[in-house]
Structures are given as C-alpha cells and as structure tokens.
C-alpha cells in the first residue's frame, strides 16, 4: 500500500472531516479550548510532513511565549512547536514513509490535537493579555456574554478591581 493510501485509510477510520488535493490531506481536528485545528499532511517521497496552525503571532510578550513553546517542546512526542516568517505558531512533525501504518497517522494527529488544544489558552493568555482585558470590558459594556472568556478569568479587569 502506498503512503497516500495509508494516510487515506487512517483518515477514513478516524471519522474526522478531511479533504485531499493531490498528495496533501487537510483534516479538521476537534478541541475544547481551541475549538478546531486545521492540520495538513503532505506525503512526500520519504516523509509525511504534518503542519497545523495553532495561534497567530503574539501581540505582546513574544519572548515569554517563545520561551514557553521551547520549554514545552522538551516534553512533546511526535510534534514540535515552530514559528513561520510572521511569527505565527505552528505544530510540525514528520513520519517516515517506509513502514507507515494507519496507527502512526492516528498517533501524530492525536499529538497535534492534544498539544494544540492543551496549549492554546496559555499561548493566548501570555501573548494577547491586553486584548483579552479589552474584550472583557467591551463585552460587559454592551451586556454581551463573557462565557467563552472563562478560561481567562484572571485577566478580567473587574476581578482586578476587587
């Protein structure tokens, strides 16, 4: 079975939303904190490259965010954080084509989903704290729900006033 066929078999077995264009597959991974993560699997001659967008470039404290990402890389398996030329945060990984199994594809997609979802709130809180504070204030001023800001309650300006 070719690597393209192995990737397709794995994706069909996982029940995820996916599409294919040539030797590149795009799959949507669900999450709780990061509601979805788009992941590309590009089948090459020797490897399957995995790329997933996690967050845009931090608006503030970029050095602190980058340090956190690098420290986190020490504990990751199958994937690692990286930055593109704009400073946007991605997860990347590679699987060898030789001996590729559907379980390997499942493993790397699980690593992407777990890492993107589990890291998202920390990346946002570190790199976008001022924006989150403004969002709390804006929603309160308009009587909007703040339910989806609960993960960032420590950045709530009303809480700081207490």
C-alpha positions as CSV (number, residue, x, y, z in Angstrom):
1,X,0.0,0.0,0.0
2,X,1.3,3.5,-0.9
3,X,1.8,6.2,1.8
4,X,-1.1,8.2,0.3
5,X,-3.3,5.1,0.6
6,X,-2.2,4.6,4.2
7,X,-3.0,8.2,5.1
8,X,-6.4,8.0,3.4
9,X,-7.2,4.7,5.2
10,X,-6.2,6.2,8.5
11,X,-8.4,9.3,8.0
12,X,-11.4,7.3,6.8
13,X,-11.1,5.2,10.0
14,X,-10.9,8.2,12.3
15,X,-14.3,9.7,11.4
16,X,-12.8,13.2,11.1
17,X,-13.6,15.9,8.5
18,X,-10.9,15.8,5.8
19,X,-10.2,16.5,2.2
20,X,-7.5,15.7,-0.3
21,X,-5.7,17.6,-3.0
22,X,-3.0,15.6,-4.8
23,X,-0.7,14.2,-2.1
24,X,-1.8,16.7,0.5
25,X,-4.6,15.9,3.0
26,X,-6.3,18.5,5.2
27,X,-8.0,17.4,8.3
28,X,-10.0,19.3,10.9
29,X,-9.2,18.2,14.5
30,X,-11.8,19.0,17.2
31,X,-10.8,20.5,20.5
32,X,-12.3,22.1,23.7
33,X,-10.1,25.2,24.2
34,X,-9.1,25.6,20.6
35,X,-12.4,24.6,19.0
36,X,-10.7,23.2,15.9
37,X,-7.3,22.8,14.5
38,X,-6.6,22.5,10.7
39,X,-3.9,20.1,10.0
40,X,-2.2,19.3,6.7
41,X,-0.5,16.0,6.0
42,X,1.8,16.3,2.9
43,X,3.0,13.0,1.5
44,X,6.5,13.2,0.0
45,X,9.0,10.7,-1.3
46,X,10.4,9.9,2.1
47,X,8.3,11.5,4.7
48,X,4.8,12.6,5.6
49,X,5.1,16.2,6.8
50,X,2.5,17.4,9.3
51,X,1.7,21.1,9.8
52,X,-1.0,22.7,12.0
53,X,-1.7,26.3,12.7
54,X,-2.0,26.9,16.5
55,X,-2.1,30.7,17.0
56,X,-1.1,33.9,15.3
57,X,2.0,35.9,16.3
58,X,1.8,37.2,19.9
59,X,0.8,40.8,20.2
60,X,2.9,41.2,23.4
61,X,5.5,39.3,25.5
62,X,6.6,37.4,22.4
63,X,9.9,36.4,24.1
64,X,7.9,34.9,27.0
65,X,5.6,33.0,24.6
66,X,8.6,31.7,22.6
67,X,10.4,30.5,25.7
68,X,7.2,28.7,26.9
69,X,6.9,27.0,23.5
70,X,10.6,25.9,23.5
71,X,10.3,24.6,27.1
72,X,7.2,22.7,26.1
73,X,9.0,21.1,23.1
74,X,11.1,19.2,25.5
75,X,8.1,17.2,26.7
76,X,6.4,16.7,23.3
77,X,6.4,13.5,21.3
78,X,5.9,13.3,17.5
79,X,5.4,17.1,17.0
80,X,7.2,20.3,17.9
81,X,6.2,24.0,18.0
82,X,7.8,26.3,15.4
83,X,7.2,29.8,14.0
84,X,6.7,31.0,10.5
85,X,8.2,34.2,9.0
86,X,5.3,36.2,10.5
87,X,5.8,34.8,14.0
88,X,2.6,32.7,13.8
89,X,2.8,29.5,15.9
90,X,2.6,26.1,14.3
91,X,3.0,22.4,15.2
92,X,5.1,20.3,12.9
93,X,6.1,16.7,12.7
94,X,7.4,14.1,10.2
95,X,6.6,10.5,9.7
96,X,8.8,8.2,7.6
97,X,7.0,6.8,4.5
98,X,8.9,3.5,5.0
99,X,6.7,1.3,7.2
100,X,4.0,3.9,7.5
101,X,0.9,2.5,9.3
102,X,-2.5,4.0,9.9
103,X,-1.7,3.9,13.7
104,X,1.3,6.2,13.1
105,X,-1.0,8.7,11.4
106,X,-3.5,8.4,14.2
107,X,-0.7,8.9,16.8
108,X,0.6,12.1,15.1
109,X,-2.9,13.6,14.7
110,X,-3.6,12.8,18.3
111,X,-0.4,14.6,19.3
112,X,-1.3,17.6,17.2
113,X,-4.9,17.7,18.6
114,X,-3.9,17.3,22.2
115,X,-1.0,19.7,22.0
116,X,-2.8,22.5,20.1
117,X,-5.8,22.2,22.4
118,X,-3.9,21.9,25.7
119,X,-1.5,24.8,24.8
120,X,-4.0,27.3,23.3
121,X,-5.2,29.0,26.5
122,X,-1.7,29.5,27.8
123,X,-0.4,30.9,24.4
124,X,-3.4,33.3,24.2
125,X,-3.1,34.4,27.9
126,X,0.6,35.1,27.5
127,X,0.6,36.7,24.1
128,X,-2.7,38.5,24.0
129,X,-3.4,39.6,27.6
130,X,-4.2,43.2,26.8
131,X,-6.6,42.2,24.0
132,X,-8.4,39.8,26.4
133,X,-8.7,42.5,29.0
134,X,-10.2,44.8,26.4
135,X,-12.6,42.1,25.3
136,X,-13.8,41.6,28.9
137,X,-14.5,45.3,29.2
138,X,-16.1,45.6,25.7
139,X,-18.5,42.7,26.3
140,X,-19.5,43.9,29.8
141,X,-20.1,47.5,28.5
142,X,-22.5,46.0,25.9
143,X,-24.1,43.4,28.1
144,X,-22.6,40.6,26.0
145,X,-21.9,37.1,27.3
146,X,-18.4,36.6,28.7
147,X,-18.9,32.8,29.0
148,X,-16.2,31.9,26.4
149,X,-13.7,34.1,28.3
150,X,-14.0,32.0,31.4
151,X,-10.5,30.4,30.8
152,X,-9.1,33.9,31.1
153,X,-10.9,35.0,34.3
154,X,-7.6,36.0,35.8
155,X,-7.4,38.7,33.1
156,X,-10.8,40.1,33.9
157,X,-10.4,43.8,34.7
158,X,-13.4,43.7,37.0
159,X,-11.7,41.0,39.1
160,X,-8.5,43.1,39.3
161,X,-10.7,45.9,40.9
162,X,-11.8,43.6,43.7
